[in-house]
Amino acid sequence: MRKPEPRLRRKLLAWLLGPLVVLLVLDTGAAYWNSLRFSDLAYDRALYEIGREIVLHVKLDDGTRPRLDLSEAASNILLLDQEDLLFYRVVGEDGTTLGGDAEMPPPQRAAEPGKPRVYRDTVRGEPVRMLVAWMPVGADAATPKVLVQVAETLHKRTRLAWEMVANVVVPQLLLIVMATAVVWFGVSRGLEPLQRLRRAVSDRSHLDLSPIDTHDVPGEVRPLVDEVNELMARLGRTFDFQSRFVADAAHQLKTPVSGLKAQIELALRENDAERVRHSLAQLYISADRLSRLVRQLLSLARNEPGALDAMQLQPLDLNAYVLEVSMDWVPQALKRDIDLGFEGVEHPLVINADRDRLRELINNLIDNAIRYSQPSGRVTVRVSQSDGDHCRLAISDDGPSVPVEERARIFERFHRLLGTQEDGSGLGLAIVSEIATLHGARITLEEDIDGVGNTFSVFFPLRSA
């Protein structure tokens, strides 16, 4: 089965050859009109000469009354033609028909003396070219004049016009055919780099995201190829990231699943009710850890940068909302003997935010602060205006200070500090970072102002009036 012609090649050929075809059609029409005009001009002169010959056969009786004396032999000589029919009629000044074809129509408009008129008319249903002229019977200007009508069908004229058109158009048509071949060859050679580019892309594996070679790519197409290469580079980074994420997630899920399996096997072997109860308690703890990990994985997937289209950003008073969310953590803080405090501002700080995602960000930061703060420690949540365009959410704790060299990696997925005793998956801060990015916010980590613990700060852009 023959492959379809590339659409780009068809468009180029249409734009290059289409105007030539249109010009050829217009030139053919103009050439036919000019040829017909010159053909009429030539044969109209012949009609006038025939009319003059007919007038030579008009005689004057008594010197004043004209009479047509045209023999049959002379009529045959003047009026017989191999291609066209000739008609004539001679009329006196008084309107009397002196001779000729009585079926000839009267003149559409009488000619003025010395100014013959030629126009198209119909005789016996045949289109003709009609000559109408007043001509003197003799050489003396004082002699009577007669009105001569001579008509001829159009076969010779039309044939001559088409012959002239053919002589003009046929060379042009041959020239266009030659131009078509040259343009076709030129377009095919010009598009060959694109064909090689197409083959290079179509022959690739779906796993091959290496850059396309731009060595032989035309300059007009190179920006497109560069953008495709940039897209494939981004896709490559995304696929690598997803592969690492799946591997890390599988590794993280493997441990709690193995613990669940071991606890179940142990419970099945026990006969003592107290030991079975202890195994079930351990099962509950492992299942809770697994549930938390799964929730965090789902949250991380939900807050990928590609989720921006699904976000519903609405005006929100950050000061009031953070206070509302912080109040939910008071029981948890009391359970761990943590002093949870809030410091806000007296006026609203309005930002554009997704309420659910922002709650998740605040929850992760407070949970992280409470979890890692020392017993009887202090966690402070602050909301303030950092400058004219941004506001700041800061959460300080009394936990172990994060080393400076680890602060750049603390927001990476599955990254945990060595030596920490608290259970965790290393996903909480990664989720916070993703949500902050979705809101156009910036997150930082610093040592607390009192030198004990850490302060996580998120800078949100204020909603413009």
C-alpha positions in Angstrom: 0.0 0.0 0.0 1.5 3.4 -1.0 2.2 5.7 1.8 0.2 9.0 1.7 2.0 12.1 0.5 3.2 14.2 3.5 0.9 17.0 4.2 3.7 19.6 4.4 4.9 18.7 0.9 1.4 19.0 -0.5 1.0 22.4 1.1 4.3 23.6 -0.2 3.5 22.4 -3.7 0.0 23.9 -3.5 1.4 27.3 -2.4 4.1 27.3 -5.0 2.2 25.9 -8.0 -1.3 27.2 -7.2 -0.5 30.8 -8.0 1.0 29.7 -11.3 -2.1 27.8 -12.3 -4.3 30.8 -11.3 -2.1 33.1 -13.4 -2.3 30.6 -16.3 -6.1 30.7 -16.2 -6.2 34.5 -16.0 -3.7 34.7 -18.8 -5.7 32.3 -21.0 -8.8 34.4 -20.5 -6.9 37.6 -21.3 -5.3 36.0 -24.3 -8.6 34.8 -25.7 -10.2 38.2 -25.3 -7.3 39.9 -27.0 -7.1 37.3 -29.8 -10.9 37.6 -30.4 -10.5 41.4 -30.6 -7.7 41.3 -33.1 -9.5 38.6 -35.1 -12.7 40.8 -35.2 -10.5 43.8 -36.2 -9.0 41.8 -39.1 -12.2 40.3 -40.5 -14.2 43.5 -39.9 -12.0 45.2 -42.4 -12.8 42.4 -44.9 -16.5 43.0 -44.3 -16.0 46.7 -45.0 -14.3 45.8 -48.3 -17.1 43.5 -49.2 -19.6 46.3 -48.6 -17.6 48.7 -50.8 -17.6 46.0 -53.6 -21.4 45.7 -53.3 -21.8 49.4 -53.6 -19.8 49.4 -56.9 -22.7 47.4 -58.3 -25.3 50.0 -57.4 -26.3 52.1 -60.5 -28.3 55.4 -60.8 -31.4 55.5 -63.0 -32.0 59.0 -64.3 -28.9 60.0 -62.3 -30.8 60.1 -59.0 -32.6 56.7 -58.3 -30.1 54.0 -57.1 -30.6 50.4 -58.3 -28.6 47.3 -57.4 -27.2 45.5 -60.4 -25.3 42.5 -58.8 -25.1 39.4 -61.1 -25.2 35.9 -59.7 -21.5 35.4 -60.7 -20.4 38.5 -58.9 -22.5 37.6 -55.9 -20.8 34.2 -55.8 -17.4 35.7 -55.9 -18.2 38.2 -53.1 -20.3 36.1 -50.8 -19.3 32.5 -51.1 -16.9 31.2 -48.2 -15.8 27.7 -47.2 -16.3 28.3 -43.5 -18.8 31.1 -42.9 -22.1 32.3 -44.3 -22.3 35.9 -45.6 -25.5 38.0 -45.8 -26.0 41.4 -47.1 -28.7 44.0 -47.7 -28.7 47.4 -49.5 -31.2 50.1 -48.5 -31.8 53.4 -50.2 -32.1 56.8 -48.4 -35.8 56.5 -48.6 -35.8 53.1 -46.8 -36.5 51.1 -49.9 -34.6 47.7 -50.0 -32.6 47.6 -53.2 -31.5 44.0 -52.8 -29.9 41.4 -50.6 -31.3 39.2 -47.9 -34.8 40.4 -46.8 -34.5 38.4 -43.5 -31.6 40.5 -42.2 -32.7 42.4 -39.1 -32.7 46.2 -39.3 -29.7 48.0 -37.8 -29.8 48.3 -34.0 -28.7 51.8 -34.5 -28.2 53.6 -37.8 -24.6 54.4 -38.6 -23.6 58.0 -39.2 -22.3 58.9 -42.6 -18.6 58.2 -42.9 -18.6 56.2 -39.6 -19.4 52.5 -40.1 -20.6 50.5 -37.1 -19.7 46.8 -36.4 -21.5 44.8 -33.7 -22.7 41.3 -33.0 -26.2 40.2 -34.0 -28.2 37.2 -35.2 -29.3 36.2 -38.6 -31.4 33.1 -39.2 -30.5 31.9 -35.7 -26.8 32.2 -36.4 -24.6 34.6 -34.4 -23.0 37.0 -36.8 -20.7 40.0 -36.9 -22.7 42.8 -38.5 -21.4 45.8 -40.5 -23.6 48.8 -41.1 -22.4 51.8 -43.1 -23.6 54.6 -45.3 -21.7 54.6 -48.6 -21.9 57.0 -51.6 -23.0 55.4 -54.9 -20.4 57.3 -56.9 -17.1 59.2 -56.4 -18.9 62.5 -56.1 -19.9 63.5 -52.6 -23.2 64.9 -53.9 -24.4 61.6 -55.2 -27.0 59.6 -53.3 -25.9 57.3 -50.5 -27.1 53.8 -49.7 -27.1 51.9 -46.4 -25.1 48.7 -46.6 -25.5 45.8 -44.2 -23.0 42.9 -44.4 -23.1 40.1 -41.9 -20.8 37.1 -41.4 -20.9 34.1 -39.1 -18.1 33.7 -36.5 -16.4 30.4 -37.4 -13.2 31.8 -38.9 -12.9 34.4 -36.2 -13.3 31.9 -33.4 -10.8 29.5 -35.0 -8.3 32.2 -35.5 -8.7 33.4 -31.9 -8.1 29.9 -30.5 -5.1 29.5 -32.7 -3.7 32.7 -31.3 -4.5 31.6 -27.8 -2.8 28.2 -28.3 0.3 29.9 -29.6 0.5 32.0 -26.4 -0.7 29.5 -23.8 0.9 26.2 -24.9 4.4 27.4 -24.3 3.4 28.8 -20.9 1.7 25.5 -20.0 4.9 23.6 -21.0 6.9 26.1 -18.8 4.5 25.4 -15.9 4.9 21.6 -16.3 8.7 22.1 -16.3 8.4 24.4 -13.3 6.3 21.7 -11.5 8.9 19.1 -12.0 11.7 21.4 -10.8 9.6 22.5 -7.8 8.7 18.9 -6.9 12.4 17.9 -7.0 13.4 21.0 -5.0 10.7 20.5 -2.4 11.6 16.8 -2.1 15.3 17.5 -1.6 14.5 20.4 0.8 12.3 18.1 3.0 14.7 15.2 3.0 16.2 16.4 6.4 12.7 16.3 7.8 12.2 12.8 6.5 15.4 11.7 8.1 14.3 13.3 11.3 11.0 11.5 11.1 12.7 8.1 10.5 15.1 8.8 13.4 12.2 9.4 15.8 10.0 6.6 14.5 12.8 4.0 14.8 13.4 4.9 18.4 12.4 2.7 21.3 9.7 4.1 23.6 12.3 3.9 26.4 15.0 5.9 24.5 14.7 9.5 25.7 18.2 10.6 24.5 18.4 14.0 22.7 17.7 14.0 18.9 20.8 14.9 16.9 20.3 18.4 15.5 23.4 18.3 13.2 21.5 18.0 9.9 18.2 19.7 11.1 17.2 22.8 9.1 17.4 26.1 11.1 13.6 26.7 10.9 12.9 23.3 12.6 15.7 23.4 15.1 13.8 25.4 17.7 11.1 22.7 17.6 13.6 19.9 17.9 15.3 21.7 20.8 12.0 22.0 22.6 11.4 18.2 22.0 14.8 17.4 23.4 14.1 19.6 26.4 10.7 17.8 26.8 12.4 14.4 26.6 15.0 15.5 29.2 12.2 16.5 31.6 10.4 13.2 30.9 13.7 11.4 31.5 14.1 13.1 34.9 10.4 12.4 35.7 10.7 8.7 34.9 14.0 8.4 36.8 12.3 10.1 39.8 9.3 7.9 39.6 11.5 4.8 39.3 13.4 5.8 42.4 10.1 6.7 44.2 8.6 3.3 43.4 11.8 1.5 44.5 11.9 3.6 47.7 8.2 3.1 48.4 8.6 -0.7 47.9 11.5 -0.7 50.3 9.6 1.3 52.9 6.5 -0.9 52.6 8.5 -4.1 52.8 9.5 -3.5 56.4 6.0 -3.0 58.0 4.5 -5.7 55.8 7.3 -8.1 57.0 6.6 -7.1 60.6 2.9 -7.7 60.1 3.6 -11.1 58.7 5.9 -12.0 61.6 3.4 -10.9 64.2 0.7 -12.9 62.6 2.8 -16.0 62.5 3.7 -15.5 66.1 0.1 -15.1 67.2 -0.9 -18.2 65.3 1.7 -20.3 67.2 0.7 -18.9 70.6 -1.9 -20.7 72.8 -1.6 -18.3 75.8 -4.4 -15.6 75.6 -2.1 -13.0 77.1 0.6 -13.6 74.6 -1.9 -13.5 71.7 -3.3 -10.2 73.1 0.3 -8.8 73.1 0.8 -10.0 69.5 -2.4 -8.4 68.5 -1.3 -5.1 70.1 1.9 -5.2 68.2 -0.1 -6.0 65.0 -2.2 -2.9 65.7 1.0 -0.7 66.0 2.5 -2.1 62.8 -0.8 -1.7 61.0 -1.0 1.9 62.2 2.5 2.6 60.9 1.6 1.0 57.6 -1.6 3.0 57.3 0.4 6.2 58.0 2.9 5.4 55.4 0.3 4.6 52.8 -1.5 7.9 53.6 1.7 9.8 53.2 2.5 8.1 49.9 -1.0 8.9 48.6 -0.6 12.5 49.8 2.8 12.8 48.1 1.3 11.5 44.8 -1.7 13.9 45.2 0.6 16.9 45.6 2.9 16.2 42.7 3.6 19.4 40.6 1.2 18.0 37.9 -1.7 18.3 40.4 -1.7 22.1 40.1 -4.7 21.9 37.6 -6.8 20.1 40.3 -6.2 22.8 43.0 -8.9 25.2 44.0 -7.1 28.3 45.2 -9.3 30.6 47.2 -8.7 33.7 49.4 -7.9 32.6 52.9 -6.9 34.4 56.1 -3.7 32.6 57.0 -3.6 33.9 60.6 -7.1 32.6 61.5 -6.7 29.3 59.6 -3.4 28.4 61.3 -4.9 29.2 64.7 -7.8 26.9 63.9 -5.6 24.0 62.8 -3.2 24.5 65.7 -6.1 24.1 68.2 -6.7 20.5 66.9 -3.2 19.5 68.1 -3.6 20.7 71.7 -4.7 17.2 73.0 -1.7 15.5 71.3 0.6 18.1 72.7 -0.8 17.7 76.2 -0.4 13.9 75.9 3.3 14.4 75.3 3.6 17.2 77.9 4.5 19.7 75.1 3.8 23.4 75.5 2.1 24.3 72.2 1.7 28.1 71.7 0.5 30.4 69.0 1.6 33.9 68.1 -0.3 35.7 65.4 -1.1 39.2 64.2 -4.1 41.4 64.8 -5.0 41.9 61.1 -5.9 39.3 58.5 -3.1 38.0 56.2 -5.0 36.9 53.0 -3.3 34.4 50.7 -4.6 32.2 47.8 -4.6 28.7 49.1 -6.2 25.3 48.9 -7.7 24.7 52.3 -7.2 20.9 52.4 -3.6 21.0 51.2 -2.7 23.9 53.5 -4.2 22.0 56.5 -2.0 19.0 55.5 1.1 21.3 55.4 0.4 22.7 58.8 -0.4 19.3 60.3 2.8 17.8 59.0 4.9 20.6 60.4 3.2 20.6 63.8 3.3 16.8 64.0 7.0 16.8 63.1 7.7 19.4 65.8 5.7 17.6 68.5 7.2 14.2 67.6 10.8 15.3 67.8 10.6 17.8 70.7 12.0 16.6 74.0 9.5 15.9 76.8 8.2 19.0 78.6 9.4 20.9 75.6 8.0 23.9 73.7 6.5 24.2 70.2 5.5 27.6 69.0 3.5 28.4 65.9 3.9 32.0 64.6 2.2 33.9 61.8 3.7 37.3 60.8 4.1 39.6 57.8 7.7 39.3 56.5 7.5 42.1 54.0 5.0 44.0 51.9 4.4 41.0 49.5 4.8 37.9 51.7 3.7 36.5 55.0 5.5 33.9 57.2 4.3 30.8 58.9 7.0 29.6 61.3 7.0 26.5 63.6 9.7 26.2 66.2 10.5 23.1 68.3 12.9 22.0 71.0 14.1 18.9 69.2 17.6 18.0 68.1 19.1 20.6 65.8 19.4 19.5 62.2 23.1 19.8 61.1 23.8 22.4 58.6 25.0 19.9 56.0 21.7 18.0 56.3 19.4 20.9 55.9 19.5 20.8 52.1 18.4 17.2 52.1 15.9 17.2 54.9 13.0 17.9 52.4 14.0 14.9 50.1 11.7 11.9 50.0 12.5 9.1 52.5 15.4 11.0 53.9 15.8 10.6 57.7 18.4 11.8 60.1 20.7 9.2 61.6 20.2 8.6 65.3 16.5 9.6 65.5 14.5 7.3 67.7 11.0 8.4 66.5 9.1 6.3 64.0 8.8 7.9 60.6 8.9 7.3 56.9 10.8 10.4 55.8 7.9 11.7 53.8 6.3 14.4 56.0 8.7 17.2 55.1 8.7 16.1 51.4 4.9 16.5 51.4 5.3 19.9 53.0 7.8 21.0 50.3 5.5 19.8 47.5 2.5 21.7 48.9 4.5 24.8 49.4 5.7 24.6 45.8 2.1 24.3 44.6 1.2 27.5 46.5 4.2 29.4 45.1 5.7 29.5 48.6 9.2 29.1 49.8 10.3 26.9 52.8 13.4 27.2 54.9 15.0 25.5 57.9 17.0 27.4 60.5 18.2 27.0 64.1 15.7 28.3 66.6 16.4 31.8 67.9 17.2 30.5 71.4 19.8 28.1 70.1 17.8 25.0 70.9 15.8 23.2 68.3 14.7 24.1 64.8 12.5 26.6 63.1 10.7 25.7 59.8 9.5 28.8 57.9 7.1 28.9 55.0 6.8 32.3 53.1 3.5 32.7 51.2 2.8 35.4 48.7 0.1 37.7 49.9 -3.0 38.0 47.8 -3.0 41.3 45.8 -5.9 43.6 46.2 
